[in-house]
Every structure is written in structure tokens, then in C-alpha cells.
Amino acid sequence: MIRASIKSKEKEDISLLINIDNHPWNYICDCGQASGFSVKEYQNTKAIFISHTHFDHFLGWDQIMRHQMDSKQKVIICGPLNIAKQVQSKLRAYTWNLISEDAITYEIREIVSEDLIKVYSMVPNNWELIEEKTISSKVVYQEDNFTVRYAILDHKTPCIAYRFDEVDSLKINIEKSPYPGGPWVKNLKEAFEQNNPDTEIEIKEEKIRAKDLFHLIEKKIGHSLGVIMDHAADESNHQKISDLFSACDIVYMESFFMAADKELAMQHFHSYTIPSGSILKKIGVKEAVPMHFSRKYNAEEIEELIREFEQAFEE
């Protein structure tokens, strides 16, 4: 399962921590001011997903970088057009004479268009950008057990929305089996995945054809989680959201303004409660979590904002 937790406290910016079951690393979506992180969470982050670089989404990257420096690890940064030069500019603002070249490696995946990603690398001390390759793909990040796809939304600047999808997995229902668990379980899964029904599976010195055990296999559909940051509540953005996030298990959704402030939302290319909740309901999202609220609201108003969003999602 994929889980997200909002690490920004009241009156802070926005930043989410992403964790995946049976996976050693964690991931961060956006880097606004957020005091809820621990140093260990920063140090255990393998990739950072930036939607756009307005200060309330990028201000806290320096703090993450500080705690990862000298880790000897490769850290991946995914983000919109020009993210590579923006990260480079941040790094070059500091003095690095006490840091060795192998202190850290950054791989930056710059999303140029809906199916084009430029990949750069950087190391201390000069932080020279080296263009490694160009990828034609809608997948910006991939591990053995999950992938991350993206859409480019309009916030009067490109703003990247990300969808995390667990890979489907196979489970053997031992309760329905006359045999205890053992090495045969792995062998049976492999026979099923490779479409080899006549493979002999050895269980306690007994040899059984794989197809005679296939009824014990259950397919577990992978969990999906979406993160949709700032965007104008218009038809073009909603179509892109529909294309990428339909039937997603859970989506964390920008709801910067209340419905009463619709005009402010339109002026600033933000979404607001009603369209944010409504579009997720329309496209079959199973659970929706509003996030990233304007600092103009007090705690009571934010409670009302959340109620507006939830009502729009439930109708």
C-alpha cells in the first residue's frame, strides 16, 4: 500500500511524505516550509517530486539537502521545465570547500512535455549540470514495486501532478491449500507469471503440475495514490486530471480557496473547494483529501473549507 502524510503544520506551506509498504526508502512531494519532518525522514528520502517552484513549494528544499549532504547516495529530483538550473542555482549559492566530490550525486529529471524528460546529473563542488539523456516516457520514476506517472497542469506556470501506482502482486492462499508454505510458493508464482502451466512444482517430495495449483493464486491489485498541487479550475486541467487519476484509490488535492473566494482563485490560477471535490468524484476517485489552504484562513474557516470540499466530493 502507498501512504502519504502531510508534514506541513497550520500556517505553513505544503510538503508530503510518501511511504510504500515493503520498500526501504521514502519520497517527498513538494518542499514548502514544513516542520513535521524528522532528520531521519529526510535522510531516508530517495527521490523528491516537485510540482513547481513557487516559494511555498520549493522553499524547504535547502533543509532536505542539508540533511542528505555527505550521504554518498544518489538523490533523484523530478520537476518541471527549468528545475535543473533552479536546483543548480540553489546549490551554487553556498560554499562547498569542505565537501568531497562523492558527498552526494543528484540526478535531475526535468519534465519538458507530456512525454519527454531530460535527465541531468550534478556532483560537488562546482555543481556542473551534465545532460545525460533524453527519455520519451510518461513514467518519470520507477522501482520494482511501483511507478510514478505525471501530468502537466496550468498554474500560469507548468505544475506537475504525480500518480504513484503499486505493481500488481500475486498471493498464494495457504488457507485453501493442503500444503504448508515453503519454497514451492515462489516456484508456483514464477510458473504462473511465465505462463508455464506444465511446470512441476515439488512439495514434500511430491511433484504436482503448476496448473493444478493455479486455483490457489490470488491477484492483488496495486494501490494508487495521486498528488495534485496548484492548478486553475478549468476544463483543460480537469481533462488532464481525468486522464491520469481516474479510479485512483486516494488523491491529495489542492483546495486553496473556499467557494466564496472563487474570484481570487481564478485570478491566481488556483483551484477551490467545489471544483476540486467535484472533479475527483466525477472520475471515480475512491478517497479524496483536500490540502494546501491559503494562509488567509483561520482554523474555523479551514474546517468550513474542508466541509465544502467533502460535500462536493460526496454529491
C-alpha positions in Angstrom: 0.0 0.0 0.0 1.1 3.6 -0.7 0.6 6.1 2.1 1.0 9.8 2.3 1.3 12.1 5.3 1.1 15.9 5.2 4.1 17.3 7.0 3.1 20.9 6.9 1.6 22.3 10.1 -1.1 25.0 10.3 0.0 28.3 8.6 3.0 26.5 6.9 3.4 25.7 3.2 2.9 22.2 1.7 5.0 19.1 1.7 4.0 15.4 1.8 6.0 12.3 2.8 5.2 9.2 0.7 5.8 5.6 2.1 5.4 2.3 0.2 4.8 -1.0 2.0 7.8 -3.4 1.9 10.1 -0.7 0.5 13.1 0.7 2.3 13.0 4.3 1.0 10.6 7.2 1.4 9.7 10.0 -1.0 8.8 13.7 -0.7 6.3 15.6 -2.8 7.0 19.3 -2.8 9.2 21.2 -0.4 7.4 24.1 1.1 8.0 25.1 4.8 7.1 22.0 6.8 8.3 21.4 10.4 6.8 17.9 10.7 9.7 16.0 9.2 12.4 14.3 11.2 16.0 14.3 10.2 15.8 10.5 9.6 12.9 11.0 7.1 15.0 13.5 5.1 18.0 11.2 5.1 15.9 8.2 4.0 14.4 10.0 1.0 15.5 8.6 -2.3 13.5 10.9 -4.6 11.8 14.3 -4.4 8.9 15.2 -6.7 8.5 19.0 -7.3 5.2 20.3 -8.8 6.5 23.8 -9.4 9.0 26.2 -7.8 6.8 28.9 -6.3 8.4 29.6 -2.9 5.7 27.8 -0.9 6.5 24.6 -2.8 10.3 24.9 -3.0 11.5 26.9 0.0 12.3 23.9 2.1 14.5 22.0 -0.3 17.6 23.5 1.3 16.7 21.9 4.6 16.3 18.5 2.9 19.6 19.0 1.0 21.4 19.9 4.3 20.5 16.6 6.0 21.3 14.5 2.9 24.7 16.0 2.1 27.6 13.7 2.6 25.3 10.6 2.4 27.3 9.3 -0.6 23.9 8.5 -2.1 22.2 9.4 -5.4 19.1 11.5 -4.8 16.7 11.9 -7.7 14.8 15.2 -8.2 11.8 15.3 -10.6 10.2 18.5 -11.6 9.0 20.9 -14.3 10.9 22.7 -17.1 14.0 24.6 -15.8 14.1 22.6 -12.5 17.7 21.5 -13.2 19.0 25.1 -13.4 16.9 26.1 -10.4 18.4 23.3 -8.2 21.9 24.2 -9.5 21.4 27.9 -8.6 20.4 26.9 -5.0 23.4 24.7 -4.6 25.8 27.3 -6.1 24.6 29.9 -3.6 26.6 28.1 -0.9 30.3 27.5 -0.3 31.3 23.8 -0.6 35.1 23.8 0.0 34.8 21.2 2.8 32.7 18.7 0.8 34.2 16.0 -1.3 33.0 15.2 -4.8 31.5 11.9 -3.7 29.4 13.5 -0.9 26.2 13.2 -3.0 25.0 12.8 -6.5 21.9 14.5 -7.8 20.0 13.1 -10.8 17.5 15.7 -12.0 14.6 14.6 -14.2 13.2 17.6 -15.9 9.7 17.1 -17.4 9.8 19.0 -20.7 6.5 17.9 -22.1 3.8 15.2 -21.7 6.1 12.5 -22.9 9.6 14.0 -22.8 12.0 14.0 -19.9 15.6 15.4 -19.8 17.9 13.7 -17.3 20.9 15.6 -15.8 23.4 14.8 -13.1 25.4 17.0 -10.7 28.1 16.5 -8.1 30.0 18.8 -5.7 31.9 21.2 -5.7 31.2 23.1 -8.9 27.7 21.6 -9.4 28.1 21.5 -13.2 25.0 20.3 -15.0 25.7 17.3 -17.2 23.0 16.3 -19.6 22.9 12.5 -19.5 20.0 11.6 -21.8 16.5 12.3 -23.0 13.7 9.9 -22.3 10.4 9.6 -24.2 8.0 8.4 -21.5 5.0 9.2 -19.3 6.8 7.5 -16.4 9.1 9.8 -14.5 10.2 7.3 -11.8 10.1 3.5 -11.4 11.0 0.9 -8.8 10.4 -2.8 -8.8 7.1 -2.4 -6.9 5.8 0.9 -8.1 5.8 3.6 -10.8 5.2 7.3 -10.9 3.4 8.9 -13.9 2.7 12.6 -14.4 0.5 15.3 -15.9 1.5 18.9 -16.6 -1.2 21.3 -15.3 -1.5 25.0 -15.8 -0.9 27.3 -12.9 0.2 30.1 -15.1 3.4 28.1 -15.0 3.7 24.4 -15.6 2.7 22.5 -12.4 3.3 18.7 -12.3 0.8 16.3 -10.8 2.0 12.9 -9.9 0.4 9.5 -9.7 2.0 6.6 -7.7 0.9 3.1 -8.7 1.9 -0.1 -7.0 2.6 -3.0 -9.2 0.0 -5.8 -9.0 1.2 -8.8 -7.0 0.4 -12.4 -6.6 -0.6 -14.1 -3.3 -0.9 -17.8 -2.6 -3.9 -18.6 -0.4 -2.2 -21.0 2.0 -5.5 -21.5 4.0 -7.1 -23.1 0.9 -4.0 -25.3 0.3 -3.5 -28.7 1.8 0.2 -27.9 1.9 2.2 -25.7 4.3 4.1 -22.7 2.9 7.6 -23.3 1.6 9.8 -22.8 -1.5 7.0 -24.1 -3.7 5.1 -20.9 -3.2 7.8 -18.9 -5.1 8.1 -21.6 -7.8 4.3 -21.6 -8.3 4.2 -17.8 -8.7 7.0 -17.9 -11.2 5.2 -20.6 -13.2 2.1 -18.5 -13.3 3.9 -15.3 -14.3 5.8 -17.1 -17.0 2.7 -18.9 -18.3 4.2 -22.4 -17.7 1.3 -24.5 -16.5 3.1 -27.8 -17.0 6.0 -26.9 -14.7 6.4 -29.5 -12.0 6.2 -28.0 -8.5 7.8 -30.1 -5.8 6.2 -30.1 -2.4 7.5 -32.5 0.2 8.9 -34.9 -2.4 5.6 -34.8 -4.3 5.6 -33.4 -7.8 2.4 -31.5 -8.9 1.8 -29.7 -12.2 1.6 -26.0 -11.7 -1.8 -25.7 -13.4 -3.3 -28.0 -10.7 -2.3 -25.4 -8.1 -3.2 -22.2 -10.0 -6.5 -22.0 -8.2 -4.6 -21.1 -5.1 -3.3 -17.9 -6.7 -5.0 -14.6 -5.9 -4.1 -11.4 -7.7 -3.7 -8.3 -5.5 -4.4 -5.1 -7.4 -1.8 -2.5 -6.6 -2.7 0.6 -4.6 -2.7 4.0 -6.3 -2.1 7.5 -4.8 -2.3 10.9 -6.5 -0.8 14.3 -5.6 -2.4 17.2 -7.4 -0.9 20.6 -6.5 -1.8 24.1 -7.8 -3.8 24.5 -10.9 -6.6 26.6 -12.4 -10.0 25.0 -12.1 -10.6 24.9 -15.9 -11.7 22.4 -18.5 -8.2 21.8 -19.8 -6.7 21.0 -16.4 -9.7 18.8 -15.5 -9.3 16.8 -18.6 -5.7 16.1 -17.7 -6.7 15.2 -14.2 -9.3 12.8 -15.6 -6.9 11.2 -17.9 -4.3 10.4 -15.2 -6.2 10.0 -12.0 -9.4 8.1 -13.0 -10.3 5.4 -10.4 -7.3 6.3 -8.3 -7.6 4.9 -4.7 -6.7 8.2 -3.0 -5.9 11.7 -4.2 -4.4 14.6 -2.2 -5.9 17.6 -3.9 -5.2 21.3 -3.8 -8.1 23.3 -2.4 -6.5 26.7 -1.9 -9.7 28.8 -1.6 -13.2 28.5 -0.3 -16.1 28.8 -2.8 -16.8 32.4 -1.6 -13.3 33.3 -2.8 -13.8 31.9 -6.3 -12.8 35.1 -8.0 -9.5 35.1 -6.0 -8.9 31.5 -7.2 -9.5 32.5 -10.8 -7.1 35.5 -10.6 -4.3 33.4 -9.1 -4.8 30.3 -11.3 -5.7 28.2 -8.2 -8.5 25.7 -7.6 -11.1 26.0 -4.9 -13.2 23.6 -2.9 -16.1 22.8 -5.1 -14.4 22.0 -8.5 -11.6 20.2 -6.6 -14.0 17.9 -4.9 -16.4 17.5 -7.9 -13.8 16.5 -10.5 -12.4 13.8 -8.2 -15.9 12.4 -7.6 -16.7 12.6 -11.4 -13.6 10.5 -12.3 -14.2 7.8 -9.7 -11.5 8.5 -7.2 -12.3 6.4 -4.1 -10.9 8.7 -1.4 -10.1 12.4 -1.6 -8.1 14.5 0.8 -8.1 18.3 0.5 -4.8 20.1 1.2 -2.8 23.3 0.7 -5.0 26.0 2.1 -4.5 29.7 1.8 -2.9 31.3 4.9 -5.7 33.9 4.8 -8.0 31.5 6.6 -8.1 30.8 10.3 -8.7 27.4 11.8 -12.5 27.7 11.9 -12.6 28.8 8.2 -10.4 25.9 7.2 -12.8 23.5 8.9 -15.6 25.1 6.7 -13.3 24.8 3.6 -12.8 21.1 4.3 -16.6 20.6 4.7 -17.2 22.3 1.3 -14.7 20.1 -0.4 -16.1 16.9 1.2 -19.7 17.9 0.3 -18.6 18.4 -3.3 -16.9 15.1 -3.4 -19.8 13.2 -1.8 -22.5 14.7 -4.0 
